[in-house]
Amino acid sequence: MPIDIEAILHGDALRSLLNAAFHGAGTIEILGGDLNRHRMEVTEIEMQGRETRVTLTAMGVGQRLI
C-alpha cells in the first residue's frame, strides 16, 4: 500500500518541487524518519486561495546509504 504525505509549500520550496516533478530537475526524497531516503512522486496538487497543498507518494523502498 503506498504511503502518502501532504505538504503545504510556498515560494522557493514550491518552485523547486515543481521543477523536480515536471522538468526532471533532480529527485524528490524524504530525509529522516520512517521514510528516510524514499523517492517520492507528486500525485496531486491542490491550489486554494494562497495555499498550495501537494500530495507526495512513496515509490518503492528507501535507498541505502553507502
C-alpha positions, 0 to 999 in steps of 0.5 A: 500500500503506498504511503502518502504525505501532504505538504503545504509549500510556498515560494522557493520550496514550491518552485523547486518541487515543481521543477523536480516533478515536471522538468526532471530537475533532480529527485524528490526524497524524504530525509529522516524518519520512517521514510528516510531516503524514499523517492517520492512522486507528486500525485496531486496538487491542490491550489486554494486561495494562497495555499498550495497543498501537494500530495507526495507518494512513496515509490518503492523502498528507501535507498541505502546509504553507502 
